[in-house]
Amino acid sequence: MNDGTGGTYNSAAYNSAAYNSNVGIQAETVHNSNVYFVHPDASPQEKYQVGVRFLADGIPSRARDMISDAIAHGYDNAEVRFHWVLAMLSARAYHDLSTEELQRLHQAAGLVGTYAEGEWKDALRAAYELLAMLRTADGEPQRVLERLLALSPHQRDAILHHFDLVLTGGLKDSLWAENRERAEAARFANGRVQRVWAYFEPDPIGPRALPPRPSTAEAAQAALPARAGLFTVIASFLWISALLANPGAAVVELLLALGAGLTAAHFGRHWRYQDHRLKAGNGEAGTAQPGAPAGTGDGFTKNVRHSFDFYFSTRVPHGFAPHEWLGHTAHIRGGLAAEIALLYRESRINVDRVNWLIRHLAEDARDRHNNGTLFDNRGQNQTPAVAKALCVAALVVLGCTTLALFGTGVSDAGAAHVLLSLLAVAGAFWSGRAAASSWLEARNEERRLAEETREYEARLADRQAAYHKWKTLLDNTRPSELAMETWLTCDKTLFVDEALRHYQLTWRDLITHTILMTPARPYKRGRVKGGPWRYSRYSFRLFLVTPDGVPEISTEYEFADGRRGDEQRSNYRFDALSSVQVTERANVGYDLELVLTNGPAKNIRVKDADTHQLAPDENAQEISEINLNAAGFIHTFRLLEGIAADGKGWIERNDPNNLPSFRAD
């Protein structure tokens, strides 16, 4: 996970050892892209176009299916057939093709003459002539090379790339220098080092914010008329009694009571509102919201808290050490973590998809501290001491004037009237307090709802802006499937070239070769829907099959910048391989085991399990086959299996002189 400044943070979700398949997987994501989407009612031409995209992106198995389907439904011309031939042989050697596929290639060779003349027919004819020239006289390769050079660079590069495992011998030696130069030029083109990180970043989930709490004003409004009415009746009784007994004193007392009441209502309303807001703010900062997961709750909540700790420790204001800033913001982090956990606590939602928001909140806290507004809500919600004093004084005056009204009203009254007045005073205090409470709750709830709505809208707008900024950065930075495949192909080409130089071999000295690309732990992986996993760290294993044995060279490297680790080399005689076995476990993945006649067996993890990372409309078997093909596993397994079974007999059966030849009509 990228921390936004070039650093990385690995969420605990993927460092768990719950399943062996997850050990060493730092992060994984499936991008919700429709790049390979094919509508059920798609035309043959649309299917062909998707097939070409599959082919360019390194998924030849799906390209064969799409282009073959387009041809079967009548969409056939030189361009279509050219890409079909490339797809048939991409990442495959002749011995990987079935008898039926070889027959289809032969039949297609006979159709070349029927297509309209043009650049695509020339490219198709050149492709078939290459297939017919695995080993020929010295004059023939030159003619084919001239045909290749006459093609457009795009067509020529496509042929050489997809025929990599078919071409061999002197013809490939003639083309290899150009192939190597092209790989060196394209290896770090298009900002590879600066862009690869974005491929492994998950698609961010949309912004959310806690909405205002539901208002209780309606219930308070409903109770207010009855309470206010009762208070009015009782107060009127007391005032009328005082007015009858002493009109002058009653008027003065009434005016004082009204003034004190209005003053207490004015300052008391603000006092009570600010007091409730302050308590609510402290509660939100220190504890979870109602319904939020507890601090020691599920894995998602723990990962959210870990992310907050990480980003707050890396977004530190000047003058603070990370541990000091974490202690200073403990309450704020707790409240924010509870909010995020509550908002995004969904099935199949990983914290990595929310980290953009956590990072933004950490930066916002740092920036607000720098401009002195981090804890400004505490000052804003404090009621001035003068207002509190005026409110208390007004309540005291109101109580005194009420008692004075009572005294004035019972000055010349009998015992029954005194008793009734006492009850009226008690009723006035109770009903007045109840009416004031309902009125304050109704007014304050209306004010709270309005303020929280404004805060919610401002908070959501701020998060939406941060989301769009991050999403735009990812969309503009994330490499396409074609770019990722191109860089990977360049790495493979240069790795093979270095191996040939080390062993002082040319393509004339080789019978065939294969390269197995597996993830190197720890790694991050990502893919688009319908595409293969691509890894942040790879392990390359190259097997060079020569008449004298099988040299193997392997290394690990960082995909972003191409840095390689130490190389390991082995050399097998043809009788050294006893057997080749494959183990598939649903929750673990594919393991390839090379059993040697002398020495320990070699176990190679080809790929980790991916069933838990399938989109709802993806087929598990299809995605597994795509990943195995992308790793070079199918070709590698068949090659090593054949050598283990037949030894040098495999060489005789796969000698270029014994392989089929194609001639285009």
FIPAFI-294177 format. One line per 3 residues: their letters; for each residue y, x, z of C-alpha. Coordinates in steps of 0.5 Angstrom, whole numbers, plus 500, padded with zeros to 3 digits. Layout:
<sites>
A) Y/X/Z | ...
</sites>
This chain:
<sites>
MND) 500/500/500 | 507/503/498 | 512/503/503
GTG) 518/502/499 | 520/510/499 | 514/513/496
GTY) 510/513/503 | 503/509/504 | 500/505/509
NSA) 493/503/509 | 492/496/512 | 487/495/517
AYN) 484/490/513 | 480/495/509 | 479/500/514
SAA) 474/496/517 | 467/498/517 | 464/491/517
YNS) 461/492/510 | 459/499/507 | 462/497/501
NVG) 469/497/504 | 469/504/508 | 474/508/504
IQA) 477/502/500 | 484/503/502 | 487/497/498
ETV) 484/492/493 | 488/487/489 | 486/483/483
HNS) 493/481/479 | 494/474/477 | 495/475/469
NVY) 493/471/463 | 492/477/459 | 485/476/457
FVH) 485/468/457 | 482/465/452 | 483/457/451
PDA) 477/453/450 | 480/450/444 | 483/457/441
SPQ) 482/458/434 | 478/464/431 | 484/468/430
EKY) 486/467/437 | 480/470/439 | 480/476/435
QVG) 487/478/437 | 484/477/445 | 478/481/442
VRF) 483/487/439 | 486/487/446 | 480/488/450
LAD) 478/493/445 | 484/497/446 | 484/496/454
GIP) 477/499/454 | 473/493/455 | 469/494/448
SRA) 463/489/451 | 468/483/451 | 471/485/445
RDM) 464/485/441 | 463/478/444 | 470/475/442
ISD) 471/479/435 | 464/477/433 | 465/469/435
AIA) 471/470/430 | 467/472/425 | 462/467/426
HGY) 467/461/425 | 470/464/419 | 475/469/420
DNA) 473/475/417 | 477/480/413 | 477/488/412
EVR) 482/488/419 | 477/484/423 | 471/488/420
FHW) 474/494/422 | 475/492/429 | 468/489/430
VLA) 465/496/427 | 470/500/433 | 467/495/438
MLS) 460/496/436 | 460/503/437 | 466/504/442
ARA) 463/508/449 | 456/507/445 | 451/512/442
YHD) 446/510/437 | 441/510/442 | 445/505/446
LST) 444/500/440 | 439/495/439 | 435/494/433
EEL) 439/488/431 | 445/491/432 | 443/497/427
QRL) 441/491/422 | 448/488/423 | 452/494/422
HQA) 448/496/415 | 449/489/413 | 457/489/414
AGL) 457/496/410 | 455/492/404 | 461/487/405
VGT) 466/493/405 | 467/492/397 | 468/485/398
YAE) 474/485/402 | 481/485/399 | 484/492/397
GEW) 489/495/402 | 490/499/408 | 485/496/413
KDA) 479/496/407 | 481/504/407 | 480/505/414
LRA) 474/501/414 | 471/505/409 | 473/511/412
AYE) 470/509/419 | 463/508/415 | 463/514/411
LLA) 464/518/418 | 458/514/420 | 454/517/414
MLR) 457/524/415 | 453/526/422 | 451/532/418
TAD) 452/534/411 | 454/539/407 | 460/543/408
GEP) 464/540/402 | 463/533/404 | 466/533/411
QRV) 473/536/408 | 473/529/403 | 472/525/409
LER) 477/529/413 | 482/528/407 | 481/520/408
LLA) 482/520/415 | 488/524/414 | 491/519/409
LSP) 490/513/414 | 496/511/419 | 496/515/426
HQR) 494/508/429 | 488/507/425 | 486/514/425
DAI) 486/515/433 | 482/508/434 | 477/511/430
LHH) 476/518/433 | 477/515/440 | 472/509/439
FDL) 467/513/435 | 467/519/441 | 460/518/443
VLT) 457/518/435 | 461/523/432 | 458/530/433
GGL) 457/537/430 | 461/541/425 | 465/534/424
KDS) 467/533/431 | 469/540/431 | 474/540/426
LWA) 477/534/429 | 477/536/436 | 483/540/436
ENR) 488/535/434 | 484/530/439 | 486/535/445
ERA) 493/536/443 | 494/528/442 | 491/528/449
EAA) 496/533/452 | 502/530/449 | 500/523/452
RFA) 497/524/458 | 503/524/462 | 507/520/457
NGR) 511/513/459 | 512/515/466 | 505/516/469
VQR) 507/519/475 | 513/514/477 | 509/508/475
VWA) 502/508/477 | 503/506/484 | 505/500/482
YFE) 499/498/479 | 495/498/486 | 500/494/489
PDP) 498/487/490 | 502/481/487 | 507/479/493
IGP) 506/472/495 | 512/468/495 | 518/467/500
RAL) 517/463/506 | 521/461/512 | 520/457/518
PPR) 524/450/517 | 528/447/523 | 524/443/528
PST) 524/436/528 | 530/432/531 | 529/428/537
AEA) 536/425/536 | 533/418/534 | 529/417/540
AQA) 536/419/544 | 540/414/540 | 535/409/541
ALP) 535/409/549 | 543/410/549 | 546/403/548
ARA) 541/400/554 | 543/406/559 | 551/406/557
GLF) 551/398/557 | 548/399/564 | 553/404/566
TVI) 559/400/563 | 557/394/567 | 556/397/574
ASF) 563/402/573 | 566/395/571 | 564/392/577
LWI) 566/398/582 | 573/398/578 | 574/390/578
SAL) 573/391/586 | 578/396/587 | 583/393/582
LAN) 582/386/587 | 583/390/593 | 589/395/591
PGA) 591/395/584 | 595/401/584 | 590/406/587
AVV) 585/403/582 | 589/404/576 | 590/411/578
ELL) 583/412/580 | 580/410/574 | 585/414/570
LAL) 583/420/574 | 575/418/572 | 576/417/565
GAG) 580/424/564 | 575/428/568 | 569/424/565
LTA) 572/426/558 | 573/433/560 | 566/434/563
AHF) 563/431/556 | 567/436/552 | 565/442/556
GRH) 559/440/558 | 556/438/551 | 558/445/549
WRY) 555/448/555 | 548/445/555 | 548/446/547
QDH) 549/454/548 | 544/454/554 | 539/451/550
RLK) 540/455/544 | 540/461/548 | 533/459/552
AGN) 530/458/545 | 532/464/542 | 530/468/548
GEA) 523/464/547 | 523/466/540 | 524/473/541
GTA) 519/474/546 | 513/469/545 | 510/466/539
QPG) 512/459/536 | 508/453/537 | 502/453/533
APA) 503/461/532 | 497/465/533 | 496/469/539
GTG) 498/477/540 | 491/478/540 | 488/473/535
DGF) 485/474/529 | 485/480/524 | 490/477/520
TKN) 495/477/526 | 493/484/528 | 495/486/521
VRH) 501/483/521 | 503/486/528 | 501/493/525
SFD) 505/492/519 | 511/491/523 | 510/497/527
FYF) 509/501/521 | 515/499/518 | 520/499/524
STR) 517/506/525 | 519/508/518 | 526/504/518
VPH) 530/507/524 | 537/507/525 | 541/514/526
GFA) 540/516/533 | 534/513/534 | 527/516/535
PHE) 521/512/532 | 518/510/539 | 525/509/542
WLG) 527/504/536 | 520/500/537 | 521/500/544
HTA) 528/497/543 | 526/492/538 | 520/490/541
HIR) 522/482/542 | 525/482/535 | 518/484/532
GGL) 514/480/537 | 518/474/534 | 518/476/527
AAE) 511/478/527 | 509/471/530 | 513/467/525
IAL) 510/471/519 | 503/470/522 | 504/463/522
LYR) 507/462/515 | 502/466/512 | 496/465/516
ESR) 491/462/510 | 484/464/507 | 484/469/502
INV) 491/471/504 | 491/479/506 | 497/482/509
DRV) 498/487/503 | 501/481/500 | 506/480/505
NWL) 508/487/506 | 514/486/502 | 517/481/507
IRH) 515/485/513 | 519/491/510 | 525/487/508
LAE) 525/484/515 | 525/491/518 | 530/494/513
DAR) 534/488/515 | 534/489/523 | 536/496/522
DRH) 542/494/518 | 544/489/523 | 543/494/528
NNG) 548/499/524 | 553/494/523 | 553/491/530
TLF) 550/484/529 | 542/485/531 | 543/482/538
DNR) 549/478/536 | 546/471/537 | 546/472/545
GQN) 554/473/545 | 555/467/540 | 550/463/545
QTP) 554/465/551 | 558/459/554 | 565/462/557
AVA) 566/462/564 | 572/458/564 | 569/452/560
KAL) 563/452/565 | 569/452/571 | 572/446/568
CVA) 566/442/567 | 564/443/574 | 571/442/576
ALV) 571/435/572 | 564/433/575 | 567/434/582
VLG) 573/430/580 | 569/425/577 | 564/424/583
CTT) 570/424/588 | 574/418/584 | 568/414/584
LAL) 567/415/591 | 575/413/592 | 574/407/587
FGT) 568/405/592 | 572/406/598 | 578/402/595
GVS) 573/396/593 | 570/395/600 | 576/397/604
DAG) 577/389/606 | 570/387/604 | 564/384/608
AAH) 558/387/609 | 554/384/603 | 560/387/599
VLL) 559/394/602 | 552/394/601 | 552/391/594
SLL) 558/396/592 | 553/402/595 | 548/400/590
AVA) 553/400/585 | 555/407/586 | 548/409/586
GAF) 546/405/580 | 553/408/577 | 550/415/578
WSG) 543/414/575 | 545/410/569 | 551/415/568
RAA) 547/421/568 | 542/418/564 | 547/415/559
ASS) 550/422/559 | 543/425/558 | 542/421/552
WLE) 548/422/549 | 548/430/550 | 541/430/547
ARN) 543/426/541 | 549/430/539 | 546/436/541
EER) 540/435/536 | 545/433/530 | 548/440/531
RLA) 542/444/532 | 539/441/526 | 545/442/522
EET) 545/449/524 | 538/451/524 | 538/448/517
REY) 544/452/515 | 540/458/518 | 534/456/514
EAR) 537/456/508 | 540/462/509 | 534/466/511
LAD) 530/463/505 | 535/465/500 | 535/472/503
RQA) 528/472/503 | 528/469/496 | 533/475/493
AYH) 528/480/497 | 522/477/493 | 525/477/486
KWK) 528/484/487 | 521/487/489 | 517/482/484
TLL) 522/485/478 | 521/492/480 | 513/491/480
DNT) 514/488/474 | 518/493/470 | 514/499/473
RPS) 507/496/473 | 503/500/467 | 500/495/462
ELA) 492/495/461 | 493/499/455 | 497/505/459
MET) 492/505/464 | 486/506/459 | 490/511/455
WLT) 492/516/461 | 484/515/463 | 482/517/456
CDK) 487/523/456 | 484/525/462 | 477/525/460
TLF) 478/528/454 | 482/534/457 | 476/534/462
VDE) 471/535/457 | 475/540/453 | 475/544/459
ALR) 468/544/460 | 466/546/453 | 471/552/454
HYQ) 468/554/461 | 461/554/458 | 463/557/451
LTW) 460/551/447 | 462/547/441 | 460/540/439
RDL) 455/544/434 | 452/546/440 | 451/539/443
ITH) 446/534/442 | 450/529/446 | 454/528/452
TIL) 456/523/457 | 461/522/463 | 460/518/469
MTP) 467/515/472 | 466/513/479 | 471/512/485
ARP) 472/517/489 | 473/515/497 | 478/514/500
YKR) 481/510/494 | 485/504/492 | 483/499/486
GRV) 486/494/482 | 485/490/476 | 487/484/472
KGG) 483/478/471 | 477/479/467 | 478/486/467
PWR) 475/492/470 | 477/496/476 | 482/502/476
YSR) 482/507/481 | 487/511/485 | 482/517/485
YSF) 476/518/481 | 470/522/481 | 468/525/474
RLF) 461/527/472 | 460/530/465 | 453/531/463
LVT) 453/536/456 | 446/535/453 | 444/542/449
PDG) 438/544/446 | 437/549/452 | 438/544/458
VPE) 443/539/461 | 449/542/464 | 453/538/469
IST) 460/539/472 | 464/534/477 | 470/534/480
EYE) 475/529/484 | 482/527/482 | 488/523/483
FAD) 490/519/478 | 497/518/479 | 499/525/478
GRR) 492/528/475 | 491/533/481 | 484/535/481
GDE) 479/538/486 | 474/543/486 | 469/543/481
QRS) 462/543/482 | 457/545/477 | 449/544/476
NYR) 444/546/470 | 438/542/469 | 432/543/465
FDA) 429/538/461 | 423/537/466 | 428/538/472
LSS) 429/530/472 | 423/526/475 | 426/519/474
VQV) 433/516/475 | 433/509/479 | 439/504/480
TER) 440/500/487 | 444/494/487 | 446/491/493
ANV) 450/484/493 | 455/487/499 | 455/494/497
GYD) 455/495/490 | 451/500/485 | 448/506/487
LEL) 445/511/481 | 439/516/484 | 437/522/480
VLT) 430/524/483 | 429/532/481 | 422/535/481
NGP) 425/541/485 | 430/539/490 | 433/533/494
AKN) 435/527/490 | 442/526/488 | 445/519/490
IRV) 452/517/486 | 455/511/488 | 457/508/481
KDA) 461/502/484 | 463/498/490 | 461/490/491
DTH) 467/486/488 | 464/479/489 | 469/477/494
QLA) 474/479/490 | 473/475/484 | 478/469/482
PDE) 475/462/482 | 474/462/474 | 471/469/474
NAQ) 463/470/472 | 460/475/477 | 455/478/472
EIS) 460/478/467 | 465/482/471 | 460/487/474
EIN) 458/489/467 | 465/490/465 | 466/495/471
LNA) 459/498/469 | 461/499/462 | 468/502/464
AGF) 465/507/469 | 460/509/463 | 454/507/467
IHT) 450/504/461 | 450/510/457 | 449/515/462
FRL) 443/511/465 | 440/510/458 | 441/518/457
LEG) 438/520/463 | 433/515/463 | 431/518/457
IAA) 431/525/458 | 427/524/465 | 422/520/461
DGK) 421/524/455 | 424/531/456 | 425/535/450
GWI) 421/529/446 | 428/525/447 | 432/531/443
ERN) 427/530/437 | 428/522/437 | 435/523/438
DPN) 436/529/433 | 442/527/428 | 438/528/422
NLP) 433/523/425 | 439/518/426 | 441/512/421
SFR) 446/513/416 | 451/508/413 | 454/508/406
AD) 459/503/405 | 459/499/398
</sites>
